[in-house]
């Protein structure tokens, strides 16, 4: 193949927050070339909307072939619509749903047993969060608005208290119905991708990203959604049945509503717990065609969900009629809210305890998975990430409910009477805020005390570019002032926080569990509250701090949602969280945004095949077949791209190069989702690409980091630059030995750890011009503006073309480009010799 006449397609995939196509393509104007309303493919155009011709150089520059730049924009799945901005309030639901996909895949009977228990506990917790939302809506509409705000007005006197309470119950039921309608969106998708002869098929059950059911929609979403709808309505009915206290239970209608709503909630809890075993989107707990799976199919029939929703509606209407007839017991007006909220807290706490116990059993049974991979790729908290994230989602849901109650009380009623649960929640949040402040002070003090050696390592890193070695010699650039060095060192220190964040979350989760257990004991027995052991003055201060925090949280939610209705930029910020959370199908909670993975992954896969000319007969073909496609993926887009590449066959992969930048494929995904993007999956993909994979990262990036290497040493002590590399373990005492890193002859500041390129931030200016840097620190963004970007794209494009033509690569590999500086490598570095520029230690984080 004549590489000078080859056609190259650069297919760029953006990351979180719905990056605009113009920004992604680095142009002022972009035009949609293919795709639909959500999966959109753009090309750069001029001011008249015409696509400029592809640049073809004369052979004197670095690029000597025709290149087409195209951008894949998937951001509309999670941002861009004003209704999607309201999803911010559903973050707790999304966290519990994502926790299901953090579980390690089971293989033995013992692992399957614990996996089943964890799945059941997660679904029961999810139902409890739906009941929490329904309880909060009932408390606001029935108690605060109808009883305390409107009952004494002329409207209340005209309609009667019972009618107002009934209307409040219907409003709360309507809020639950809105959540159900949101969960009904996109429960089915087009036919899943063909798995024949793909890399994913060869991996088998190694990754959930290669399972057809993961992209086939949610088979149980309809039934699960109806069960949650029934649970929400039954909660509202239960609140209504208790509005007159124990005295009202003497009537036959009151007794029926109370017994029916309580019994229906208990039955729903059992159904939801067993409905998800085995899951269809998440890894299976049991083998196919087992007795449990056959029983599960019966429960997933639409008739089950319809029957539950119909019964709940009947009980709800009976409760509404009862409210019109009976009203509220003036001697104990909060009996309903207190009774339901206390029971709900006890049930949620017991569910969390079961979840942690079962997760600990599953983590212990699958501990061998961590021994088979390097430390940076091992599971968070030794496999306990799922219960930690689920517990945080539960605590956040209870906090949201209390925040809305407090904020509504402040706005609507003077000296409003609040349920007893609010006191315990405000105290718990006050303690959490104090702990958060303490952790922040410790981290700030450590950063302050380490500032000297951090700034010195920054100087050494730039010294490798200018030959001074960071010693402050005459060759040191004048633009590298003390203030600029301190800013770079501070940004690197902030980037290090992501490595310690899992430990902080585990501590907060443990503290929350202890406080939740004590609160549940206090609600059941009246003793054991942690605030009883503290002076009244301390309790008042802590509770007030927690109340202020919750009110501020509610105000932030309302303000952000309101601003999101008008400002596009605010919508992007609000929906960042859903770019990560809503990737996963509705396996645990149905009231979350529709999963975009089932659309985006297949759309990207089809577009790659379109450019390669390997589409099926049913897919559109092209007359301009590309000789090679370079997929350029940023942040969350790198995870989407990995999933898409797994669905290509060997011939298609042989014509693909892969460039990731700002990627979390080592820092987050293998550790949080070991059943989907494990070390073995990344290694298999790298091997299938035959090394045509380059990753770019910066030490100042607070979100991402390296992917193909770790344990970077030598730079801080002026020793040999070395690192460990992605690949199968060697049959030696050190399965992933340290390998020398390289510095290119043309110094841009990058350090080549194999095909993992560390870029300096900011990029050093041209030494010949002696100019100030024109850019500030980019951190997680604008990698394409780096002077090393074109080198990476050219290396991948040429390597891909040479592989396709069967010739030896005609361009030097990064290792052959090195011209080491004299004195830069003086001695061998040990495994714990230190870390690379900036304070991020990718060698031993866990």
C-alpha positions in Angstrom: 0.0 0.0 0.0 1.2 3.5 -0.9 0.9 5.3 2.4 1.1 8.7 0.8 -2.2 8.1 -1.0 -4.0 6.3 1.9 -7.2 7.6 3.4 -7.3 8.1 7.1 -10.4 8.8 9.3 -10.0 10.3 12.7 -13.1 9.5 14.6 -13.2 11.6 17.8 -15.4 10.7 20.8 -16.0 13.3 23.5 -16.2 12.8 27.2 -18.6 13.9 29.9 -20.9 17.0 29.9 -22.0 16.9 26.3 -19.0 18.7 24.7 -20.3 20.8 21.8 -19.3 19.4 18.3 -17.5 22.7 17.5 -15.3 22.4 20.5 -14.7 18.7 19.9 -13.6 19.4 16.3 -11.7 22.6 17.1 -13.7 24.6 14.6 -16.2 27.5 14.5 -18.8 25.6 12.5 -19.8 21.9 12.3 -22.4 20.0 10.3 -24.1 16.7 11.2 -23.0 14.2 8.6 -24.7 11.0 9.9 -26.6 9.5 12.8 -29.9 10.5 14.3 -31.2 12.9 16.9 -29.0 11.5 19.7 -26.1 9.6 18.1 -24.7 12.3 15.9 -21.6 12.4 13.7 -20.2 15.8 12.8 -17.6 17.2 10.4 -16.1 20.7 10.3 -17.5 23.1 7.7 -16.8 26.7 6.7 -19.0 29.7 7.4 -21.2 28.8 4.4 -21.9 25.3 5.7 -19.7 23.6 3.1 -17.2 20.9 4.0 -13.7 22.1 3.1 -11.6 19.6 1.1 -9.5 17.1 3.0 -5.9 18.4 3.4 -3.3 16.7 1.3 0.3 17.8 1.9 3.1 17.7 -0.6 5.2 15.2 1.3 7.4 17.7 3.1 5.4 17.9 6.3 4.7 15.3 8.9 1.3 14.4 7.4 1.4 13.1 3.8 -2.0 11.6 3.3 -5.7 12.5 3.1 -7.3 12.8 6.6 -10.9 13.1 7.5 -11.8 14.4 11.0 -15.1 13.4 12.3 -16.7 13.7 15.7 -19.1 11.4 17.5 -21.4 13.4 19.7 -23.5 11.3 22.2 -24.1 14.0 24.8 -27.8 14.5 24.0 -28.6 11.2 25.7 -27.8 12.8 29.1 -27.7 16.6 28.5 -29.3 19.3 26.3 -32.9 18.9 27.4 -34.5 21.0 30.1 -36.3 17.9 31.5 -32.9 16.1 31.8 -31.7 18.8 34.2 -34.3 17.6 36.7 -32.5 14.2 36.9 -30.2 15.8 39.4 -32.7 14.9 42.1 -32.5 11.2 41.2 -28.8 10.8 41.8 -29.4 8.5 44.8 -31.4 6.2 42.6 -28.7 6.1 40.0 -26.0 5.3 42.6 -27.9 2.3 43.9 -28.5 1.1 40.3 -24.8 1.5 39.4 -23.8 -0.5 42.4 -25.2 -3.7 40.9 -22.6 -3.4 38.1 -19.8 -3.0 40.6 -20.1 -6.7 41.7 -17.5 -9.2 40.7 -18.8 -11.9 38.3 -19.5 -15.2 40.2 -18.2 -18.5 39.1 -18.6 -21.0 42.0 -21.7 -22.0 43.9 -20.5 -20.0 46.9 -19.9 -16.9 44.9 -23.3 -17.2 43.2 -25.0 -17.5 46.5 -23.6 -14.3 47.8 -24.1 -12.6 44.5 -27.8 -13.5 44.7 -28.1 -12.1 48.2 -26.3 -8.8 47.2 -28.6 -8.4 44.2 -31.7 -9.0 46.3 -30.6 -6.5 49.0 -29.8 -3.9 46.3 -33.3 -4.2 44.8 -34.9 -4.1 48.2 -32.8 -1.0 49.1 -33.9 0.6 45.8 -37.6 0.0 46.7 -36.9 1.6 50.0 -35.6 4.7 48.3 -38.8 4.9 46.2 -40.8 4.6 49.4 -38.6 7.4 50.9 -39.4 9.7 48.0 -43.1 8.9 48.3 -42.9 9.6 52.1 -41.2 12.9 51.5 -43.8 13.9 48.9 -46.7 12.8 51.3 -45.2 14.7 54.2 -44.9 17.9 52.2 -48.3 17.7 50.4 -50.4 16.1 53.1 -48.9 17.5 56.3 -47.0 20.7 55.6 -49.2 22.1 52.8 -52.7 20.7 53.5 -52.7 20.4 57.3 -50.4 23.1 58.5 -50.6 25.7 55.7 -54.0 25.6 54.1 -56.3 24.1 56.8 -56.7 27.5 58.6 -57.2 29.5 55.4 -60.5 30.3 53.7 -59.9 27.6 51.2 -59.5 25.1 54.0 -62.6 26.2 55.7 -64.6 26.0 52.5 -63.3 22.6 51.3 -62.8 21.0 54.7 -59.7 19.5 56.2 -60.4 16.0 54.9 -60.7 17.2 51.3 -57.4 19.0 51.6 -55.7 16.0 52.9 -57.1 13.8 50.1 -55.9 16.3 47.5 -52.5 16.2 49.1 -52.4 12.4 48.9 -53.3 12.6 45.2 -50.5 15.1 44.6 -48.0 12.8 46.3 -49.3 9.9 44.2 -48.9 12.0 41.1 -45.2 12.7 41.9 -44.6 9.0 42.1 -46.4 8.6 38.7 -44.0 11.2 37.2 -41.0 9.1 38.3 -42.6 6.0 36.8 -43.2 7.7 33.5 -39.6 8.8 33.4 -38.5 5.2 34.0 -40.7 4.0 31.1 -38.6 5.8 28.5 -36.5 3.7 26.2 -37.0 0.3 27.9 -36.5 -1.5 24.6 -34.0 -0.9 21.9 -33.2 -2.2 18.5 -31.7 -5.6 18.0 -28.4 -6.1 19.8 -25.2 -6.1 17.8 -24.1 -9.2 16.0 -21.5 -11.0 18.1 -20.2 -13.4 15.4 -16.4 -13.5 15.1 -15.8 -10.5 17.3 -13.2 -9.9 20.0 -16.0 -9.9 22.6 -17.1 -13.4 21.6 -13.6 -14.7 22.1 -13.5 -13.2 25.6 -16.6 -15.2 26.6 -17.9 -14.1 30.0 -14.8 -12.1 30.9 -16.6 -8.8 30.3 -20.2 -7.9 30.6 -19.7 -5.4 27.8 -19.6 -8.4 25.4 -23.0 -9.8 26.5 -25.8 -9.3 24.0 -28.3 -8.8 26.8 -26.4 -5.7 28.0 -27.5 -4.0 24.8 -30.9 -5.6 24.4 -32.9 -3.3 26.7 -34.2 -4.1 30.2 -36.4 -7.2 30.1 -37.5 -6.7 33.6 -37.7 -2.9 33.5 -41.4 -2.8 32.8 -42.3 -5.2 35.7 -39.8 -3.6 38.0 -41.2 -0.2 37.3 -44.8 -1.2 38.0 -43.7 -2.8 41.3 -42.0 0.4 42.3 -45.0 2.4 41.3 -47.1 0.1 43.4 -44.7 0.6 46.3 -44.9 4.4 46.1 -48.7 4.4 46.0 -48.9 1.9 48.9 -46.6 4.2 50.9 -48.9 7.2 50.3 -51.9 5.0 51.2 -50.2 3.9 54.4 -49.5 7.5 55.4 -53.2 8.3 54.8 -54.4 5.3 56.8 -52.5 6.5 59.9 -53.5 10.2 59.8 -56.0 9.7 62.7 -53.7 7.6 64.9 -54.7 4.4 66.6 -58.2 5.6 67.2 -59.0 5.5 63.5 -58.1 1.8 63.3 -61.3 0.9 65.0 -63.3 1.6 61.8 -63.5 -1.1 59.2 -62.4 1.1 56.3 -59.4 2.3 58.3 -58.4 -1.2 59.3 -58.7 -2.4 55.7 -56.6 0.5 54.3 -53.9 0.0 56.9 -53.7 -3.8 56.6 -53.9 -3.7 52.8 -51.2 -1.0 52.4 -48.8 -2.6 54.9 -49.4 -6.1 53.5 -48.9 -4.9 49.9 -45.6 -3.2 50.8 -44.4 -6.4 52.5 -45.4 -8.5 49.4 -43.7 -6.0 47.1 -40.5 -6.2 49.1 -40.4 -9.9 48.6 -41.2 -9.8 44.9 -38.6 -7.1 44.2 -35.9 -8.9 46.2 -36.3 -12.1 44.1 -37.2 -10.5 40.8 -33.6 -9.7 39.8 -32.1 -13.1 40.1 -30.8 -13.8 37.6 -30.4 -10.3 36.1 -30.5 -9.9 32.3 -28.3 -6.8 32.0 -25.9 -7.4 34.8 -23.8 -10.6 35.3 -25.9 -13.7 35.9 -26.1 -15.2 39.4 -27.1 -18.6 38.2 -26.7 -20.8 35.1 -29.2 -20.7 32.3 -32.3 -22.8 32.5 -32.0 -23.3 36.3 -35.0 -23.6 38.6 -34.5 -20.2 40.0 -34.4 -18.6 36.5 -37.6 -20.4 35.5 -39.3 -19.1 38.6 -37.9 -15.6 37.9 -39.4 -15.6 34.4 -42.9 -16.1 36.0 -42.4 -13.1 38.3 -41.3 -10.9 35.4 -44.5 -11.4 33.5 -46.4 -8.2 32.9 -49.4 -9.5 34.7 -47.5 -9.5 38.0 -46.6 -5.8 37.8 -50.1 -4.8 36.5 -51.8 -6.7 39.3 -49.6 -5.0 41.9 -50.1 -1.6 40.5 -53.9 -2.1 40.3 -54.1 -3.3 43.9 -52.0 -0.3 45.0 -54.3 2.1 43.1 -57.3 0.6 44.7 -55.8 0.9 48.2 -54.7 4.5 47.4 -58.2 5.5 46.4 -59.6 3.8 49.5 -57.2 5.9 51.6 -58.3 9.1 49.8 -61.9 8.3 50.6 -61.0 7.7 54.2 -59.1 11.0 54.4 -62.2 12.8 53.2 -64.3 11.2 55.8 -62.0 11.2 58.8 -59.4 13.9 58.6 -56.5 14.1 61.1 -56.4 13.3 64.8 -55.6 16.7 66.5 -54.0 15.0 69.5 -51.3 13.3 67.4 -51.2 14.9 63.9 -47.8 13.5 63.0 -48.6 9.9 63.9 -48.8 8.9 60.2 -45.4 10.4 59.2 -43.6 9.3 62.3 -44.9 5.8 62.1 -44.1 5.2 58.5 -40.7 7.1 58.6 -39.5 5.2 61.7 -40.4 1.8 60.1 -38.8 2.8 56.9 -35.5 3.8 58.6 -35.4 0.5 60.4 -36.0 -1.5 57.2 -33.4 0.4 55.2 -30.8 0.0 58.0 -31.5 -3.7 58.2 -31.2 -4.0 54.4 -27.9 -2.2 54.4 -26.5 -4.5 57.1 -27.5 -7.5 55.0 -26.0 -5.9 51.9 -22.7 -5.3 53.6 -22.6 -8.8 55.1 -23.4 -10.5 51.7 -20.9 -8.2 49.9 -18.2 -9.1 52.3 -18.9 -12.8 51.7 -18.7 -12.2 47.9 -15.6 -10.1 48.2 -13.9 -12.8 50.2 -15.0 -15.6 47.9 -13.6 -13.6 44.8 -10.4 -12.4 46.5 -8.4 -14.4 44.0 -9.3 -11.9 41.3 -7.1 -9.2 42.9 -4.1 -11.5 43.1 -4.2 -12.0 39.3 -3.8 -8.3 38.4 -1.4 -5.4 39.3 -2.3 -3.3 42.3 -3.5 -0.2 40.3 -6.1 -2.3 38.7 -7.4 -4.1 41.8 -11.0 -3.6 43.0 -11.9 -0.7 45.2 -12.0 -1.6 48.9 -11.1 -5.2 48.1 -14.4 -5.7 46.3 -16.6 -3.7 48.7 -17.3 -0.8 46.3 -20.9 -1.8 45.6 -22.2 -1.6 49.2 -20.3 1.6 49.9 -21.8 3.3 46.8 -25.3 2.0 47.6 -25.0 3.1 51.2 -23.9 6.6 50.1 -26.9 6.7 47.8 -29.2 5.7 50.6 -27.8 8.3 53.0 -28.1 10.9 50.2 -31.7 9.9 49.6 -32.7 10.3 53.2 -30.8 13.6 53.3 -32.6 14.8 50.2 -36.0 14.0 51.8 -35.1 15.8 55.0 -33.7 18.7 53.0 -37.0 19.1 51.0 -39.0 18.9 54.2 -36.9 21.5 56.0 -36.8 23.8 53.0 -40.6 23.5 52.5 -41.2 24.1 56.2 -39.1 27.3 56.1 -40.9 28.6 53.0 -44.5 27.6 53.8 -45.1 27.4 57.6 -43.9 29.4 60.6 -42.7 27.1 63.4 -43.7 24.0 61.5 -44.0 20.7 63.4 -41.5 18.3 62.0 -41.4 14.5 62.2 -39.1 12.9 64.8 -36.9 11.4 62.1 -35.8 14.9 60.9 -34.0 15.5 64.3 -31.9 12.3 63.8 -31.1 13.1 60.2 -30.0 16.6 60.9 -27.7 15.4 63.7 -26.3 12.7 61.5 -25.6 15.2 58.7 -24.1 17.6 61.2 -21.6 15.0 62.3 -20.8 14.2 58.7 -20.1 17.8 57.9 -17.7 18.1 60.8 -15.9 15.0 59.7 -15.7 16.4 56.1 -14.2 19.6 57.5 -11.7 17.6 59.5 -10.6 15.6 56.4 -10.3 18.8 54.4 -8.1 20.3 57.1 -5.8 17.2 57.2 -5.5 17.1 53.4 -4.8 20.9 53.3 -2.1 20.7 56.0 -0.4 17.8 54.3 -0.4 19.6 51.0 1.1 22.7 52.7 3.9 20.8 54.4 4.8 18.9 51.2 4.9 22.0 49.0 8.8 22.2 49.0 9.5 18.8 47.5 6.5 19.0 45.2 7.7 22.2 43.6 11.2 20.7 43.3 9.9 17.7 41.4 8.1 20.1 39.0 11.4 21.9 38.3 13.1 18.6 37.7 10.4 17.5 35.2 10.8 20.7 33.2 14.6 20.5 33.6 14.6 17.3 31.6 13.3 19.3 28.7 15.9 22.1 28.9 18.8 20.0 30.1 19.2 21.6 33.6 17.8 18.6 35.4 15.9 20.9 37.7 19.0 22.0 39.4 18.3 25.7 38.8 21.2 26.1 36.3 21.5 28.8 33.7 19.6 26.6 31.1 16.4 26.8 33.2 13.7 28.8 31.4 12.9 32.2 32.6 9.1 31.6 32.2 9.2 28.9 34.9 8.8 31.3 37.7 8.3 30.3 41.4 4.7 31.3 41.3 4.0 29.2 38.1 5.8 26.2 39.7 3.7 26.5 42.8 0.5 26.6 40.8 1.5 23.4 38.8 2.5 21.6 42.1 -0.8 22.6 43.7 -2.8 21.3 40.7 -0.9 18.1 40.8 -1.6 17.8 44.6 -5.3 18.3 43.9 -5.1 15.6 41.2 -3.8 13.2 43.8 -7.1 13.5 45.8 -8.8 11.1 43.4 -6.5 8.3 44.6 -7.5 8.8 48.3 -11.2 9.4 47.6 -12.2 5.7 47.9 -10.7 5.6 51.4 -12.7 8.7 52.4 -15.9 7.3 51.0 -15.4 4.0 52.8 -14.9 6.0 56.1 -18.0 8.1 55.5 -20.0 4.9 54.6 -18.8 3.2 57.8 -19.7 6.3 59.9 -23.1 6.5 58.3 -23.8 2.9 59.0 -22.9 3.3 62.7 -25.1 6.4 63.0 -27.9 4.7 61.0 -27.9 1.7 63.4 -28.0 4.0 66.4 -30.8 6.0 64.9 -32.8 2.9 64.1 -32.3 1.6 67.7 -33.4 5.0 69.1 -36.6 5.0 66.9 -37.5 1.5 67.9 -36.7 1.6 71.6 -36.3 5.3 72.5 -32.8 4.7 73.8 -29.3 4.6 72.2 -29.3 7.9 70.3 -25.8 9.2 70.0 -26.9 12.7 70.9 -27.9 11.4 74.3 -24.2 11.0 75.2 -23.3 14.6 74.3 -24.1 17.9 76.1 -27.3 19.6 75.0 -25.3 22.6 73.7 -23.2 20.4 71.4 -26.2 18.5 70.2 -28.0 21.8 69.3 -25.0 23.2 67.5 -24.4 19.9 65.5 -28.1 19.6 64.7 -28.3 23.2 63.6 -25.3 22.7 61.4 -26.9 19.7 59.8 -30.2 21.5 59.3 -28.4 24.4 57.6 -26.5 22.0 55.4 -29.7 20.3 54.3 -31.5 23.5 53.7 -28.6 24.7 51.6 -28.6 21.4 49.7 -32.3 21.8 48.9 -31.7 25.4 47.8 -28.9 24.3 45.6 -31.0 21.6 44.0 -33.9 24.0 43.3 -31.6 26.8 42.1 -29.6 24.6 39.8 -32.7 22.9 38.4 -34.2 26.4 37.7 -31.1 27.7 36.1 -30.8 24.6 34.0 -34.2 25.4 32.4 -32.7 28.5 30.8 -28.9 28.1 30.6 -27.4 25.5 28.3 -24.0 25.6 30.0 -25.7 24.9 33.4 -27.5 21.9 31.9 -24.1 20.5 30.9 -22.8 20.9 34.4 -25.9 19.4 36.0 -25.8 16.3 33.8 -22.2 15.4 34.1 -23.0 12.9 36.8 -25.5 11.1 34.5 -22.8 10.7 31.8 -21.2 8.1 34.2 -24.2 6.7 36.1 -26.7 6.3 33.3 -24.3 4.3 31.2 -25.7 1.3 33.1 -29.1 -0.3 32.3 -31.9 -0.3 34.8 -31.1 -3.4 36.7 -31.9 -2.3 40.2 -33.9 0.9 40.1 -36.3 1.7 37.3 -36.7 5.4 38.0 -33.4 6.5 36.5 -32.6 8.0 33.1 -32.6 5.6 30.1 -29.2 3.9 29.6 -27.4 5.4 26.6 -24.9 2.6 26.4 -27.4 0.4 24.5 -27.4 3.1 21.7 -24.1 4.9 21.8 -21.9 1.8 21.7 -23.6 0.2 18.7 -23.8 3.6 16.9 -20.0 4.0 17.3 -19.4 0.4 16.2 -21.5 0.8 13.1 -19.8 4.1 12.2 -16.4 2.5 12.4 -17.6 -0.4 10.2 -19.1 2.2 7.8 -15.8 3.9 7.2 -14.0 0.5 6.9 -16.6 -0.7 4.3 -17.5 -3.8 6.3 -21.2 -2.9 7.0 -23.8 -5.6 6.5 -26.3 -5.4 3.7 -28.9 -3.8 6.0 -26.5 -1.0 6.9 -25.7 2.0 4.6 -22.5 1.6 2.7 -19.9 4.1 1.6 -18.0 4.7 -1.7 -15.1 6.3 0.2 -13.7 3.4 2.2 -11.0 4.4 4.6 -7.7 2.5 4.8 -7.4 3.1 8.5 -9.6 4.6 11.3 -8.0 6.2 14.3 -10.5 6.3 17.2 -9.7 9.3 19.5 -11.6 9.0 22.7 -11.7 11.3 25.7 -12.7 10.5 29.3 -16.0 8.6 29.4 -15.8 8.4 25.7 -12.8 6.0 26.1 -15.0 3.6 28.0 -17.7 3.8 25.2 -15.0 3.2 22.6 -13.6 0.2 24.4 -17.1 -1.4 24.4 -17.5 -0.6 20.7 -14.1 -2.1 19.8 -14.9 -5.3 21.5 -17.7 -5.8 18.9 -15.3 -5.7 15.9 -13.8 -8.7 14.3 -10.1 -9.3 13.8 -10.0 -7.9 10.3 -11.7 -4.7 11.3 -9.4 -4.3 14.4 -6.4 -4.7 12.2 -7.3 -1.4 10.4 -8.0 0.5 13.7 -5.8 2.6 15.8 -6.8 3.7 19.3 -5.9 7.0 21.0 -7.2 7.7 24.5 -6.7 10.9 26.5 -7.9 12.0 29.9 -9.1 8.4 30.3 -10.2 6.6 33.5 -9.5 3.1 32.1 -7.1 2.5 34.9 -8.0 5.0 37.7 -11.7 4.2 37.9 -13.3 1.6 35.6 -11.3 -1.6 36.2 -11.5 -0.9 40.0 -15.1 0.1 40.2 -16.5 -2.2 37.5 -14.3 -5.3 37.4 -16.9 -7.4 35.6 -16.8 -5.0 32.6 -13.4 -3.3 32.1 -11.0 -5.5 34.0 -7.2 -5.6 33.5 -7.7 -8.8 31.4 -10.1 -7.1 29.1 -7.8 -4.1 28.5 -4.9 -6.5 27.9 -6.9 -8.5 25.4 -7.9 -5.4 23.5 -4.3 -4.1 23.5 -3.1 -7.5 22.1 -5.9 -7.5 19.5 -4.8 -4.1 18.4 -1.2 -5.3 18.2 0.0 -2.4 20.2 -1.8 0.3 18.2 -3.0 2.1 21.3 -1.5 5.3 22.8 -2.8 7.0 25.9 -2.1 10.6 26.8 -2.3 11.8 30.4 -1.3 14.7 32.6 -0.3 14.8 36.3 -2.5 17.8 36.8 -5.7 15.9 35.6 -8.0 15.6 38.7 -10.2 12.9 37.0 -8.0 10.7 34.8 -4.5 9.3 34.7 -2.3 6.7 33.0 -3.8 3.6 31.4 -1.1 1.4 29.9 1.6 1.9 32.6 2.1 2.5 36.3 4.7 2.7 39.0 6.6 5.6 37.4 9.9 6.1 39.1 13.2 8.0 38.7 12.2 11.5 37.9 12.3 12.9 41.4 15.7 11.4 42.2 17.3 11.9 38.7 17.7 8.2 38.3 16.7 6.0 35.4 13.1 6.7 34.3 11.2 3.4 34.5 7.7 2.1 34.8 5.6 -1.1 34.6 3.6 -1.8 31.5 0.2 -3.3 30.6 0.6 -6.9 29.4 0.4 -10.5 30.4 2.5 -11.3 33.6 6.0 -12.5 33.0 7.1 -15.9 34.4 9.6 -14.3 36.8 9.6 -13.3 40.4 8.4 -9.8 39.3 5.4 -10.5 37.0 5.3 -6.9 35.7 9.0 -5.8 35.7 10.2 -2.2 35.6 11.1 -1.1 32.0 13.0 2.0 31.1 11.0 5.0 29.9 12.0 7.3 27.1 12.3 11.0 26.3 12.0 11.9 22.6 14.8 13.7 20.9 12.5 16.6 20.0 11.7 17.7 23.6 8.1 18.7 24.2 8.2 17.5 27.7 6.5 14.2 27.3 7.7 11.1 29.0 7.0 7.9 27.0 6.2 5.1 29.4 5.9 2.7 26.5 2.7 3.8 24.7 1.5 5.7 27.8 2.7 9.3 27.2 2.8 11.7 30.1 2.4 15.3 28.9 3.7 18.3 30.8 1.0 20.8 31.8 1.4 23.5 30.6 3.4 22.4 27.6 6.8 24.1 27.5 7.3 26.7 24.8 9.6 26.4 21.9 13.2 26.6 23.2 14.4 28.4 20.1 11.9 31.2 20.3 12.3 31.6 24.1 8.7 32.6 24.3 6.3 32.5 27.1 3.8 29.7 27.0 0.6 30.7 25.3 -1.7 28.4 27.2 -2.4 27.8 30.8 -2.8 24.4 32.5 -5.3 22.3 30.5 -5.7 19.5 33.1 -8.5 17.3 31.9 -9.3 19.2 28.6 -7.9 20.3 25.2 -5.4 17.5 24.7 -5.5 18.1 20.9 -3.8 21.5 21.5 -0.7 19.7 22.9 2.4 19.7 20.6 2.5 15.9 21.1 -1.0 15.3 19.7 0.0 15.2 16.1 2.9 12.8 16.9 0.5 10.3 18.5 -2.1 10.5 15.7 0.7 10.1 13.0 2.3 7.2 14.8 -1.0 5.4 15.1 -2.1 6.1 11.5 1.2 5.0 10.0 1.5 1.9 12.2 -2.1 0.9 11.3 -1.4 1.3 7.5 1.8 -0.7 7.8 0.0 -3.4 9.6 -2.7 -3.5 7.1 -0.3 -3.7 4.2 1.7 -6.4 6.0 4.9 -4.4 6.0 7.2 -3.6 8.8 6.4 -0.2 10.4 8.0 2.5 8.4 8.0 5.1 11.2 10.2 4.8 14.3 8.6 3.5 17.4 8.6 5.8 20.5 11.5 3.7 21.9 13.6 4.3 18.8 13.0 8.1 19.0 14.9 8.5 22.2 18.1 10.5 22.5 18.8 10.3 26.3 20.4 13.3 27.8 23.8 12.8 29.4 23.5 12.5 33.1 19.8 12.1 33.0 20.1 8.4 34.0 22.7 7.8 36.7 21.5 4.7 38.6 18.9 2.1 38.6 15.7 3.0 40.4 14.0 0.6 42.8 10.3 -0.2 42.8 9.7 2.3 45.6 12.2 4.9 44.5 9.5 7.5 44.1 6.9 8.8 41.7 6.7 10.8 38.5 6.3 14.6 38.3 3.5 15.8 40.5 2.4 14.1 43.7 0.4 11.3 42.1 1.8 7.9 43.1 0.3 5.4 40.6 2.6 2.7 41.9 0.9 1.7 45.1 -2.5 3.4 45.3 -5.4 1.2 46.4 
